[in-house]
Amino acid sequence: PWRLGGWTNCEASGKDHGAQPPLYLFIFDSCSRIPQDDWTKEQFGLLLPDNVRMTLLEPAHLPPRADAIRTALTRAREALGSDRPDLLLINDPQRATATAAVLDAARPFFDLSGARVVVATGSHSFGPAEREALQRTCPGFPVEAWSWHEARSPNLVAVGGSSGWRAHPWVVSAQSLLAIGSVEPHYFAGFSGAHKTLTIGCASHADITRNHAGAMDPACRPCRLAGTPVHDGIADMLRMLASGRRLAAVNLFQNGLEVVDAAGGAPLEALQALAPIVEAASLRRIPQAAEALVAEVTGALACSFYQAEKGIKNSEWAVRDGGAIVLQAACPQGIGQAAFVDLLREAPTHAAAVEIVRKRGYRLGDHKAVRLRYLTDPATRGVRVYIVSPGISADDAALLGIRKAGSVAEALREAGVAEQQDAQVYRIVDAGNMCCVCC
């Protein structure tokens, strides 16, 4: 971010360049670096007064810790009390866990030759090509040793008796289970990780639904575990599974596909060990609620509003009631999940959404619609949400209860940010994987 001093055309006179475009040399004033707030404003082309401060928030890129995976595997073996687990549980392709890196390093610590593998899909489903692609990254296991969890399968088995939950039959029959997970902020479960791989990842559709219904509780927030219904429910499921079985986990913290750190041991211990590191990289605390947030979502999460809205959920509590959030995402698949759209169409207010869910029962995905209405309804938080996206039409935005804008600058102007005294705006890079909270 250096201030542009000028530019010049570097075409050499008398030389035929044919179809080659001219080369421009940009001259920067090396003595005048632009302050971060001004640079962010200039990127957006905003002509905002001095009383508006725009601050950039982005993930911290921590250096990889040497021997992190080997140390995690040592602790996982200690927790398991054996080097021969009956069952290995891994994440499905929707989560880019570096499972292969763990398996490559595992040979000195575990004998996996007799282990079976369950892919913990939760409620997700995958076709043959996706299954084959994942299995190719984990060679050494025969085809018959693999099983992809089916949440609606009639063959699931009870864990913890009649009052417990139902899981994949291989999970219930195993005496020693090793799970590989990755820890990231999760907007209603607190964090992802191997504790979810062992439970939600291999549970019945009814049990997943029952647990996720707790996500409608405003207490469920990113990087928050204790006292939230979703995490407490997962911990209960884990306790039932651990009765009479030995459980161990290897958790990874990644920057993309690169493993930055890892932790091993009992599932919740491996989570607690990585949580502070994940927070240091992915969580930003601000001193007071902002006037507006600009949430930028790219990559796979930007495929639809349903997915990209994680960029809102991750940081919605960092903006004041009545403030503004601008979501910037491509959304080539439009709004996304039909059930999410149907509930929003039926329920223009938060109270209406809650009543519909109460009458007909919770369905997976309802929490997203209910919480969006809670955020935008003037009777609750009244936050004005804008979408800057070629994939979302003005009609789509109206159905969602938000507003379409042609640019971030247009959205902030329409929100009246420039008229506020000492207005603080935060621009959040990679908002789908990063969180901002108000201290």
N, C-alpha and C positions, 0 to 999 in steps of 0.2 A: 504493500500500500504506500507507494511513493507518489508525491504530487507531480502531475504531468506538466513539464515546462514547455513543451512544444513538440513539433514533429516536422520531418522533412522527407521529401521524395528522394530516394537514393538511386534512381535510374541514372545510369551513366550515359552521357550525351554521345550521340553518334554510334550507338550500339543497337543492333536489331534484336529485340527480346522476343519477337514472335508473339505467341499466345501467352507467354509468361506474364503474370501480373506484376506491377511495379512493387518494389520493396520499400517499405516505410520504416524509417528509424525513429523510434519514440525517444525523446530526450527527457530524462527525469531529473528533477532538482534533488540531488543527493543530500542536500543540507536541510530539506524541509519534508520530513515524514508526516503524513496526515494522521492526526489522532484517530483512534479506532472509531469513535462515535461518528466523526465527520466522514470517514471512509465508508462506513456502512450506509450513511445517508446518501453519499454520492453514488454508491453502487445502485441504489434504488432510484436515483434521479430525483430525490426528494428535495424540495425547497422548503425545509422546515425551519422555523425560527430557533434561535439559540436556546429558548426555554425547553425544547424537546431534546432529550438525550436518548440516543439509540446505541445500545451496547450489544456486542456480538458474544454469544455463548456457543461454544463448541466442545466436543469431547476432548479430554486430555489424552494424548497419545503416550501411554506409559511404555517404557522399554521392557522387552520380554525378560522374564526372570530365568536365569540359567537353571537347568535341571528341575524346573517346576513340575513337569509331568512325572519324572522319576520319583521325586519326593512324594507326590500325591499317590502314586501307585504303591509306594512303601507303606504309607499310612492306611490305604485301602486294604492291603493284605493283612495288616495288623488288626483292623476292625473286623475283617471276615474270619480271621483265625485259621485261614487255610489258603493255599495257593491254587486250589481247584474249585472254582465256583460251578454250581450246577447250571446256572442261567446267567446270561449276559443280556442286559436291556440297553437299547440304544435309541436315540431320537430319530424321528422320521425326517424326510427331506425338507420339510417346511422350516426346520431350524438348522442352520448351517454349523452344527457342532462338528468339530474336527475329530470325529471318532477314530478315523484311520490313524491319526498321529498318536493317539493313546494306545491303540492296538499294536502299532509298530514298536512302541517302547515297552509294551507289557510282557514280552517274552521272558526276560529275566525274573519277573515277579509272579507271573501267573501261568499255569498250564491250562490253556483254553481248549485243548484238543478234544475233550469230552463234553464241552459246554454247548448248550443250545442257545439260540439268539431270538429274542422277541423284539421286534421293532415297535416301539411304544407310540402308536399313532393317535391315541386319544380318540376324538370323534372324526378325525380326518380319514380320507380314503385316497388310494393311489392306484394308478394303472400299472400294467405289466412293465412298461418301459421305465417308469420311475422306480419301480421296485428293483429291476435288474441293475439300473445305474447305481443305486445305493449299495447293493450287494457286491458289485464289482469293486467298490472302494474298500471292502472288508474281506479280502481273500482268505482262504484257509478254512472256511466253514462249508461243509457240504450242503447241498440244496435242502436236504431233508432236515437239517438242523435249524432252518429259518422258519419263523412264523410272524406274519404281520397281524397285529392286533385288530380285531373287528369288534367295535363297541356294541354292535347290535347282535352279535352272535348268540345263539341259544345255548352254546356250550360253556359259557362263563360259569365260574365256580365261586361260591361264597367265601369271603374272608371275614373272620371274626363272628361267625354264627349268623343267626337270622337277623340280628340288628346291625350287621356289618355291611360290607359292600361286596360287589361281585367283580372278579378279575379274570384275566386270561388263565386258562387251566395250567399252563406251564409255570406261571408265577406262583400259583397256589401249591403245586406239587413240589417245587424246588425247596431245598433246605438252605442253600447258600446262593445269594443273588448279588451280582455286581452290576451297578448302573453307571453309565457314562452320560453326563449332562453338561450343559453350558449355562452360566449364570449371567442374566441380563436383567435390567429393571423391567418389571411387569406391572402394568397400570392397575390391575386389581388383585393380583396374587402376591404383590410385593417384589418378588424375584422369581425368575425361572430357575431351573436346576434339576439335578438328579432326583431330588425328593418328589418332584412332579412326574418325572419319567417313571418312577416306581409306583405311582398311584394314579393320577389322572391319565397318564399315558397308556395304562393297561386296564382301565376301569370300564364298566358298562356305561352305555349312553345315559341311562337313568341316573347313575351315580355322578357322572360328569355334570349332568343338568342340575342335579340337586346341589352340588358344590358351587357351580357357577351362578346359581340364583343369588348367592350372597354378594355377587359383584355389584348389585344394585345399591348396596349400602355405601353411602359416601365415605365411610371409614376406610374402605379399600382404596389404597393409593399406591403409587410407585414407591419402591424401597421401604415399604412399611409391612411388617410381619405380625408382630404381637397384637392380639386383640382384634384382628380382622377376621370376619367369618370365613373367607375363602382359605386363607392360610391355616387357620385353626382347624378347619375341616380336613385339609390335606394332612396336617400333623396327626389328627385322629386316625385317618386311613393308614398312615405310616406305622403308627403304634400297633394297630391290629395286624398288619402284615408282619411286623417284627416279632410277634408272639410265636415262639417256637422256630423262628428262622433267623439266619444271620444275614444282615444287610450291609453292604458297603457301597461307597460312591466315589467316583472321580469327577470332579467339577472343573470346567474350564472357563476362563475368562478370555475372550478373543477380541481382537481388533480386525474385523473382517474374518478372514480364514487364518490369520496369524494367532497362535496361542501366546498370550501375554503372561498369564499366570494360571496356576492350577492348585487344587486342594483335594485331599482325599481323607477318607475315614467314614464314620457313620454318616448317613445322609444329611441330617440337619447340622452336624458339626462341619461337614464339608461345605455346606451353604454359608454358615456363619463365618467361616474362615475367609471366604472370598467376598462377602458382602461389602466390607469396608473398602476393598480395592475397587470393586465395581462402582461404588458410590463416588470414590475419588475421581474416577475417569468419566462417569456418565451422569452425575448428579450435580447441579449447580443450585446453591442456596442464595436467595436475594433478600435484602433487608426488609423490604416492604412490597406489598402487592403492586404489580405494574399497571400502567394505564393500558398498555397493549402488548401483545406478543405476536411475533411473526414466526410461524412454524414451517420450516422447510423439510419436506419429505421426498426422498428419492429412492431409487432402487426398487426392489420387489414390493415394498410396502406402498409404493405410489401407484400400484395397478388399479386401485379403485378407492372411492371415498371410504368404504367400509374398512379397508385396511389402513389407508392413509390417516384416518381419524385417530389412530394411535398417537400421532404427533400432537393432537389436541389433548387427548386423555392424559398423556405423560406430564403435561405442564399446566393443565387447566386451573389448578389451585394457586398458580403464581400470578394470576391476573385478578384485579379487583372486581367485585360485583358491579355490573354495569359497564365494565371495560370492554376491550375488543381483542379478538384473536383472528389473525389472518393465516389461513392454511394455504400453502403453495405446494401443489402436487399435480402430476400429469393426469392421473385417473383415466387411462385409455379405456378401461372396462366400465366407466360410468360410476354409478352409486355402488353397485355390488349386491350382496346377498338379498334375495327376494323377501325373506321373512323380516329382515331389518326394515326394508322399504315399506312393507305392508303395515307394520306397527306404526311407523311414522305417519303414514297416510291416514290411519284410523285415529291417531291421537295427536291433535295439534298442541296440547299442553302436557306438562309433566303430570298433573293430577289425572288426566285422561289416560295416559300411558300406564301409570301405576294401577289404575282401576281395571284396565283391560287385562293386564298380566294377573292381577288378583283373581279375576273371574274365570279366566280360561287356563290359568296355570302358566308357570314360566317355561319358555322355550329357549334353547341355546341361541344366543345373540340378542335376546331381549334387553339385556343389561346395557348394551351399547345405545339402543334407541332411548331407553328410559333416562340414561345419564346425559345424553345429548339434549333431551328436552329439559332436564334439570338445569343444565348449563345455560340454555338460551331463553327459557321461559321468564318473562318479566316478573312473574309471581314467585320465582325462586331466586336464581342468580342474575338473570337478565344480561348475560354477556352476549355482545353482538359478534357473531362469527361470520367471516367473509371467506370465500373460496376463490383462489386465483388458479384456474385450471382449464385447459382446452377440452377436457373430457366431461365436464359438468356444465350443463346448460342452465340458463336462468330459471327455467321451470323445475329442473332438478333441485336447484338451490332452494327454491321456494318450498318444495316438498320437504326438504330437510330442515326448514326453519332457519336457513342462513341466507346470505346474500352473495351474489356473484359479482366479482370486480375484475376489471381488465388488467389490473396491476396491483402490486403491493402499495404503491404510492396512492393510487386511486382509493383503495380500501382505507388507508389511514386518513386520507383527507375526508372521506365520507364519514368516518367514525369521529371526526372532530378532534383528532389528537392535537393538531397544531394550535387549537384554541385553549388547550389546557395549560395551566401554569405549572412549570417544573415537571412536565410529563416525562415519564420513563418508559421507553419502549425497548424490548429485548428481541433480538433476532436469534432464533435457535436453529443452528445447523444440525442436520441429521436428527430432526425432532422425533422421528419414530423410534430411535434408540437412545435418546437422551432425555433427561428429566430436569425440570426447573421447579423448585418449591420455594415458598415464602417462609422465612424463619419465624 
